[in-house]
C-alpha cells in the first residue's frame, strides 16, 4: 500500500509539472500590455496601439467596456497595466483607493456630447433650454448610458438638467451599459433618439447627429489615462505615447478634440 501511495504521489507531481510547463510554454515571449479603456475609444485605440506596437515591439491587448466596469474590475484585483477613462470621476475613484500611479495620470483628449437619430430619421431639433425633446420622441424612447454609472449618461443627465427637461425625460430612458450599446439601440431603430459622443456617431453610418449639446450644459468631456499599480514597465511609455505629438493626428482623425493647455 505504501508503494502504491508513493507512485500515486509521484504521478500527481509529474502531472503538475507538465501542467505548469504547458502554462509557461504558452506565455508570450515578448512583453504584453493589457489596456482597459472606455468603450468610446474602441476604434481610435486600435489604431494608436498598432502604431505603438510597431515602433516598440510590445504587444498591446485592449479590453473595452464602460469606464465604471473597468474601474471596478481593477478594484476587484483584475489584471491591468493601463486604464483610460471617459471621465474624471472613475479615474478619481481608483486614485482615491491607491490603485493607480498618481504621477502617471494625464488628460489626453476631449469629446462632444451629441443627440443622434437613425440615419433615415426625419427628426430635426435645435438644442436649447426647454427644447421639444419629448414631442420629437412621440411614443419612442431615448437611449444613453446609465446615468448612475456610465460617463456618457452622467454627461447626458447634467445637460438635460441644465436645459430644464430632465424631469420630463428620465422615465423614457433606455439605460445602456456603455455608449456603444446606446448607439446600437439607435442604429437598429429600436429607439427614436440617443445621446452619445460625437466620435461614436461618426463611426456608424446607421446614425446621424441631430445636434450638439452646448459645452456649458455639462462638465468638460475629458479622457484621463494612468498606469495601474503593479503594471509592467512598458505601461508608462505607452501612456506617454497616447499624449504625444505623433498620436495627435490619429486622435484628430477620429474626431477627438485637443485640450486647452
LUMMI-850146 format. One line per 3 residues: number of its first residue (from 1); their letters; for each residue x, y, z of C-alpha. Coordinates in Angstrom, 3 decimals. Each point is the difference from the previous one (the first is absolute). Layout:
NUM> A> X/Y/Z; ...
//
This chain:
1> XXX> 0.000/0.000/0.000; 2.871/2.335/0.793; 1.472/-0.708/-3.457
4> XXX> -3.327/0.797/-1.666; -0.311/3.257/1.938; 3.601/0.882/-0.923
7> XXX> -0.703/-0.548/-3.706; -3.247/1.966/0.252; 1.829/2.953/1.521
10> XXX> 2.717/-0.210/-2.654; -2.616/-0.099/-2.783; -1.839/3.013/1.456
13> XXX> 3.248/1.980/0.216; 0.864/-0.943/-3.579; -3.425/1.174/-1.257
16> XXX> 0.367/3.307/1.841; 3.441/0.491/-1.542; -1.429/-0.614/-3.483
19> XXX> -2.856/2.463/0.559; 2.326/2.684/1.334; 2.353/-0.553/-2.919
22> XXX> -2.860/0.314/-2.468; -1.169/3.256/1.606; 3.481/1.519/-0.205
25> XXX> 0.366/-1.225/-3.584; -3.148/1.933/-0.927; 1.213/3.261/1.547
28> XXX> 0.952/2.694/-2.555; 3.703/0.224/-0.740; -0.260/3.761/-0.286
31> XXX> -1.481/2.438/2.516; -3.751/0.545/-0.317; -2.006/2.892/1.399
34> XXX> -3.635/-0.312/1.048; -1.882/3.265/-0.476; -3.499/0.445/1.443
37> XXX> -1.808/2.885/-1.673; -3.334/1.734/-0.481; -2.174/-1.454/-2.757
40> XXX> 0.024/3.287/-1.923; 3.730/-0.522/-0.644; -0.418/-3.302/-1.827
43> XXX> 0.978/1.177/-3.484; 2.624/2.621/0.772; 1.912/-2.092/2.537
46> XXX> 0.136/-2.824/-2.504; 1.957/2.234/-2.390; 2.106/1.642/2.696
49> XXX> 0.979/-3.340/1.521; 0.935/-1.437/-3.390; 2.328/2.950/-0.652
52> XXX> 1.619/-0.275/3.425; 0.346/-3.759/-0.327; 1.835/0.339/-3.320
55> XXX> 2.371/2.577/1.467; 0.636/-1.668/3.364; -0.375/-3.701/-0.681
58> XXX> -2.306/-0.258/3.011; -3.359/-1.700/-0.558; -3.066/1.869/1.245
61> XXX> -3.163/-1.840/0.992; -3.064/2.239/0.155; -3.171/-0.530/2.005
64> XXX> -2.965/2.380/-0.280; -3.092/0.614/2.125; -1.560/2.832/1.982
67> XXX> 2.593/1.840/2.110; -1.928/-1.054/3.104; 0.316/-3.692/-0.898
70> XXX> 3.738/0.291/-0.638; 0.658/1.977/3.192; -1.843/-2.539/2.116
73> XXX> 1.810/-2.826/-1.734; 3.312/1.579/1.030; -1.336/0.562/3.525
76> XXX> -0.930/-3.685/0.203; 3.597/-0.971/-0.752; -0.308/-0.571/-3.733
79> XXX> 3.212/0.098/-1.970; 0.709/3.240/-1.893; 2.938/2.218/-0.935
82> XXX> -1.756/3.156/-1.227; -3.443/1.496/0.596; -1.543/2.619/-2.313
85> XXX> -3.277/1.491/1.244; -2.706/2.037/-1.733; -0.312/2.261/3.028
88> XXX> 1.948/1.250/2.995; -2.271/-1.579/2.594; 0.965/-3.617/-0.634
91> XXX> 3.690/0.874/-0.128; -0.472/1.879/3.296; -1.711/-3.117/1.349
94> XXX> 3.094/-2.121/-0.616; 2.420/2.703/1.114; -1.800/0.445/3.325
97> XXX> 0.464/-3.724/0.607; 3.689/0.049/-0.865; -0.439/-2.211/-3.052
100> XXX> 1.735/2.175/-2.615; 3.386/1.697/-0.069; -1.052/3.607/0.540
103> XXX> 3.116/1.494/-1.607; -0.845/-1.710/-3.315; -3.531/1.404/-0.247
106> XXX> -0.594/2.367/-2.910; -2.915/1.342/-2.033; 0.233/-1.044/-3.646
109> XXX> -2.848/1.444/-2.097; -3.534/1.323/0.115; -3.318/-0.794/-1.686
112> XXX> -3.444/1.478/-0.706; -3.428/-1.131/1.143; -2.548/-0.440/-2.791
115> XXX> -3.617/-0.903/-0.620; -0.274/-2.740/-2.629; -2.756/-1.662/-2.018
118> XXX> -0.174/-2.879/-2.484; 1.537/1.058/-3.329; -3.380/-0.059/-1.750
121> XXX> -1.827/1.911/2.753; -1.662/3.305/-0.930; 0.276/1.466/3.512
124> XXX> 1.461/3.505/0.097; 0.743/1.742/3.294; 2.045/2.937/1.206
127> XXX> 1.272/-0.555/3.529; -0.848/2.915/2.296; -1.624/0.485/3.422
130> XXX> -3.411/-1.687/0.026; 0.361/-1.352/-3.561; -2.842/-2.375/-1.055
133> XXX> 1.801/-3.308/0.515; -3.092/-1.775/1.342; -2.076/1.049/-2.991
136> XXX> 2.711/-1.254/-2.369; 0.070/-3.369/1.768; -3.730/-0.504/-0.368
139> XXX> -0.617/-3.490/1.374; 3.666/-0.894/-0.392; 2.848/-0.064/2.506
142> XXX> 3.445/1.546/0.439; 3.118/-2.157/0.399; 3.151/1.013/1.851
145> XXX> 2.344/-1.481/2.573; -1.373/-0.728/3.450; 0.266/3.402/1.752
148> XXX> 0.785/-1.698/3.305; 3.262/-1.537/-1.202; 0.863/0.560/-3.673
151> XXX> 1.841/3.254/-0.846; -2.029/0.857/-3.117; -3.190/-0.415/2.031
154> XXX> 1.348/2.303/2.692; 0.843/2.654/-2.573; -3.438/-0.470/-1.582
157> XXX> -1.825/0.362/3.314; 1.975/3.154/0.820; -0.808/1.503/-3.394
160> XXX> -3.705/-0.825/0.191; -0.229/1.407/3.535; 1.707/3.173/-1.179
163> XXX> -2.476/0.278/-2.870; -2.971/-0.504/2.329; -1.359/-3.238/-1.474
166> XXX> 1.512/-2.781/2.121; -3.077/-0.512/2.191; -2.185/-0.506/-3.043
169> XXX> 2.351/-2.350/-1.837; 1.570/-2.206/2.670; -2.756/-2.620/-0.026
172> XXX> 0.364/-0.358/-3.768; 3.670/-0.968/0.106; 1.512/-3.234/-1.237
175> XXX> 2.951/-0.295/2.396; 2.749/-1.730/-1.963; 3.044/-1.604/1.598
178> XXX> 2.391/2.062/-2.156; -0.057/2.642/-2.710; 0.390/-2.453/-2.888
181> XXX> -2.989/-1.997/1.222; -2.039/3.218/0.112; 1.012/0.755/-3.576
184> XXX> -1.005/-3.494/-1.120; -3.546/0.532/1.296; -0.208/3.054/-2.260
187> XXX> 1.738/-1.628/-2.985; -2.480/-2.901/0.084; -2.951/2.376/0.220
190> XXX> -1.054/-1.372/3.390; -0.141/3.528/1.432; -0.794/3.327/-1.620
193> XXX> 2.976/1.941/1.370; 3.180/-0.459/1.995; 2.712/1.985/1.738
196> XXX> 3.572/-1.062/-0.716; 3.372/1.549/-0.716; 0.611/1.558/-3.392
199> XXX> 2.826/-2.443/-0.703; -2.309/-2.991/0.398; -2.571/1.424/-2.372
202> XXX> 2.653/0.650/-2.641; 1.063/-3.645/-0.237; -3.487/-1.439/-0.568
205> XXX> -1.729/0.847/-3.314; -3.316/-1.243/1.394; -0.348/3.057/2.242
208> XXX> 0.190/3.742/-0.538; 0.642/2.947/2.274; -3.126/2.093/0.565
211> XXX> 1.772/2.692/2.020; 2.871/0.546/2.445; -0.610/0.884/3.645
214> XXX> 1.434/3.376/1.031; 3.254/-0.520/1.897; -1.276/2.043/2.937
217> XXX> -2.812/-2.489/0.728; 2.322/-2.694/1.371; 3.479/-0.502/1.433
220> XXX> 2.836/-0.089/-2.532; 0.300/-3.439/-1.578; 3.594/-1.077/0.559
223> XXX> 1.797/-3.317/-0.204; 2.612/-0.547/2.726; 2.492/-2.879/-0.191
226> XXX> 2.220/-1.474/2.697; 2.254/-2.929/0.780; -1.586/-2.552/2.329
229> XXX> 1.949/-0.983/3.113; 2.237/-3.013/-0.622; 0.012/0.535/-3.765
232> XXX> 2.772/-1.055/-2.354; 2.770/2.528/-0.583; -1.220/0.524/-3.573
235> XXX> -3.283/1.488/1.250; 1.306/3.521/0.608; 1.604/0.391/-3.466
238> XXX> -3.330/-1.081/-1.494; -1.942/2.617/1.982; 2.567/2.631/-1.004
241> XXX> -0.418/-1.004/-3.641; -3.781/0.483/0.205; 0.590/3.633/0.960
244> XXX> 2.818/0.619/-2.458; 0.178/2.041/-3.195; 0.171/-3.114/-2.248
247> XXX> -3.290/-1.214/1.491; -1.750/3.349/-0.452; -0.876/-0.497/-3.663
250> XXX> -1.631/-3.353/0.705; -2.137/1.448/2.807; -0.997/2.834/-2.334
253> XXX> -0.856/-2.386/-2.834; -2.586/-1.662/2.230; -1.525/3.320/1.063
256> XXX> 1.426/0.357/3.497; 0.825/3.548/1.053; 3.288/1.365/1.301
259> XXX> -0.092/1.311/3.531; 0.873/3.585/0.751; 3.273/0.395/1.874
//
